[in-house]
Amino acid sequence: MGNSKTYFQKLFFATRLFDGNAQKARLWLDLPARSLGNRRPADPDVTVTEVEDLVGQIENGIVI
């Protein structure tokens, strides 16, 4: 999972997708994302900025 501070920052952005539901956000963080090269948002090599950008794209209907 890497640095816990980084994970919780990612979780903060992910909860926006699930109306504040942290449990669903945690599950989402563990799923591979095509736009991240099939890496999981929770992976240590995925930055908080990448997760924030991905959440923004999903919120705006941009599918990659």
Backbone as CSV, one residue per row, in Angstrom:
resi,resn,N_x,N_y,N_z,CA_x,CA_y,CA_z,C_x,C_y,C_z
1,MET,0.817,-1.187,0.000,0.000,0.000,0.000,0.861,1.252,0.000
2,GLY,2.094,1.148,0.391,2.976,2.302,0.380,2.746,3.188,1.593
3,ASN,3.079,4.444,1.441,2.963,5.440,2.489,1.494,5.634,2.873
4,SER,1.194,5.524,4.162,-0.207,5.624,4.586,-0.768,7.027,4.359
5,LYS,0.064,8.063,4.476,-0.409,9.424,4.205,-0.855,9.529,2.752
6,THR,-0.068,8.975,1.851,-0.410,8.993,0.429,-1.691,8.210,0.186
7,TYR,-1.828,7.049,0.812,-3.034,6.241,0.638,-4.264,7.021,1.091
8,PHE,-4.186,7.681,2.237,-5.345,8.414,2.743,-5.658,9.637,1.888
9,GLN,-4.643,10.226,1.266,-4.909,11.311,0.321,-5.663,10.769,-0.893
10,LYS,-5.252,9.609,-1.380,-5.952,8.972,-2.501,-7.374,8.613,-2.094
11,LEU,-7.532,8.089,-0.893,-8.852,7.717,-0.385,-9.760,8.942,-0.297
12,PHE,-9.213,10.061,0.107,-9.981,11.305,0.183,-10.606,11.631,-1.171
13,PHE,-9.816,11.564,-2.236,-10.343,11.869,-3.566,-11.313,10.795,-4.041
14,ALA,-11.001,9.549,-3.743,-11.857,8.448,-4.191,-13.238,8.502,-3.544
15,THR,-13.324,8.974,-2.315,-14.632,9.018,-1.651,-15.592,9.976,-2.355
16,ARG,-15.059,10.918,-3.122,-15.933,11.818,-3.896,-16.766,11.033,-4.897
17,LEU,-16.213,9.944,-5.413,-16.929,9.144,-6.407,-18.091,8.369,-5.800
18,PHE,-18.043,8.162,-4.505,-19.010,7.286,-3.840,-19.770,8.006,-2.730
19,ASP,-20.005,9.298,-2.932,-20.787,10.095,-1.976,-20.324,9.908,-0.537
20,GLY,-19.017,9.890,-0.346,-18.455,9.791,0.992,-18.343,8.388,1.551
21,ASN,-18.688,7.377,0.765,-18.635,5.992,1.234,-17.194,5.477,1.122
22,ALA,-16.484,5.476,2.248,-15.073,5.086,2.254,-14.876,3.611,1.921
23,GLN,-15.829,2.771,2.305,-15.692,1.342,2.014,-15.696,1.102,0.503
24,LYS,-16.623,1.727,-0.202,-16.657,1.578,-1.661,-15.421,2.203,-2.297
25,ALA,-14.964,3.321,-1.748,-13.769,3.978,-2.274,-12.544,3.078,-2.120
26,ARG,-12.424,2.397,-0.983,-11.295,1.480,-0.770,-11.313,0.342,-1.785
27,LEU,-12.506,-0.186,-2.049,-12.618,-1.249,-3.056,-12.190,-0.731,-4.422
28,TRP,-12.618,0.473,-4.774,-12.267,1.073,-6.059,-10.753,1.279,-6.177
29,LEU,-10.126,1.711,-5.088,-8.679,1.940,-5.114,-7.902,0.668,-5.444
30,ASP,-8.486,-0.489,-5.184,-7.808,-1.763,-5.429,-8.118,-2.372,-6.794
31,LEU,-8.896,-1.665,-7.610,-9.216,-2.179,-8.946,-8.287,-1.573,-9.993
32,PRO,-7.810,-2.377,-10.949,-6.974,-1.829,-12.021,-7.757,-0.792,-12.832
33,ALA,-7.065,0.265,-13.214,-7.682,1.326,-14.016,-6.979,1.397,-15.367
34,ARG,-7.750,1.295,-16.425,-7.188,1.322,-17.779,-6.376,2.597,-18.013
35,SER,-6.900,3.730,-17.543,-6.207,5.000,-17.783,-4.909,5.128,-16.982
36,LEU,-4.703,4.232,-16.035,-3.444,4.201,-15.278,-2.553,3.060,-15.763
37,GLY,-2.795,2.586,-16.973,-2.000,1.478,-17.507,-2.280,0.177,-16.781
38,ASN,-3.524,0.003,-16.370,-3.969,-1.176,-15.612,-3.321,-1.303,-14.238
39,ARG,-2.778,-0.194,-13.751,-2.312,-0.161,-12.365,-3.506,0.174,-11.481
40,ARG,-3.411,-0.191,-10.221,-4.459,0.134,-9.256,-4.191,1.530,-8.686
41,PRO,-5.228,2.332,-8.483,-5.003,3.642,-7.880,-4.257,3.561,-6.545
42,ALA,-4.406,2.468,-5.806,-3.722,2.308,-4.516,-2.247,1.953,-4.662
43,ASP,-1.817,1.566,-5.867,-0.417,1.162,-6.047,0.532,2.297,-5.667
44,PRO,1.651,1.974,-5.034,2.588,3.004,-4.581,3.178,3.845,-5.714
45,ASP,3.253,3.274,-6.921,3.827,4.043,-8.028,2.810,4.962,-8.700
46,VAL,1.565,4.914,-8.272,0.533,5.831,-8.762,0.493,7.017,-7.802
47,THR,0.635,8.214,-8.349,0.688,9.401,-7.495,-0.707,9.868,-7.085
48,VAL,-0.731,10.667,-6.041,-1.986,11.265,-5.586,-2.572,12.127,-6.705
49,THR,-1.729,12.838,-7.414,-2.189,13.677,-8.521,-2.845,12.846,-9.610
50,GLU,-2.278,11.681,-9.912,-2.889,10.806,-10.912,-4.280,10.357,-10.466
51,VAL,-4.425,10.037,-9.191,-5.727,9.614,-8.670,-6.702,10.789,-8.697
52,GLU,-6.253,11.952,-8.286,-7.112,13.141,-8.320,-7.574,13.422,-9.748
53,ASP,-6.661,13.337,-10.706,-7.013,13.559,-12.111,-8.014,12.518,-12.601
54,LEU,-7.797,11.259,-12.241,-8.702,10.188,-12.656,-10.099,10.404,-12.078
55,VAL,-10.176,10.761,-10.816,-11.470,11.035,-10.189,-12.168,12.183,-10.922
56,GLY,-11.427,13.230,-11.229,-12.000,14.360,-11.958,-12.513,13.958,-13.331
57,GLN,-11.762,13.114,-14.021,-12.191,12.638,-15.336,-13.480,11.838,-15.222
58,ILE,-13.546,10.961,-14.242,-14.751,10.143,-14.057,-15.945,11.032,-13.708
59,GLU,-15.726,11.996,-12.824,-16.812,12.904,-12.435,-17.335,13.707,-13.622
60,ASN,-16.457,13.977,-14.581,-16.836,14.767,-15.750,-17.200,13.913,-16.954
61,GLY,-17.303,12.607,-16.747,-17.742,11.717,-17.819,-16.697,11.412,-18.866
62,ILE,-15.432,11.639,-18.542,-14.349,11.341,-19.474,-13.889,9.919,-19.217
63,VAL,-14.079,9.061,-20.203,-13.706,7.652,-20.059,-12.524,7.379,-20.967
64,ILE,-11.475,6.806,-20.386,-10.264,6.498,-21.161,-10.054,5.010,-21.162
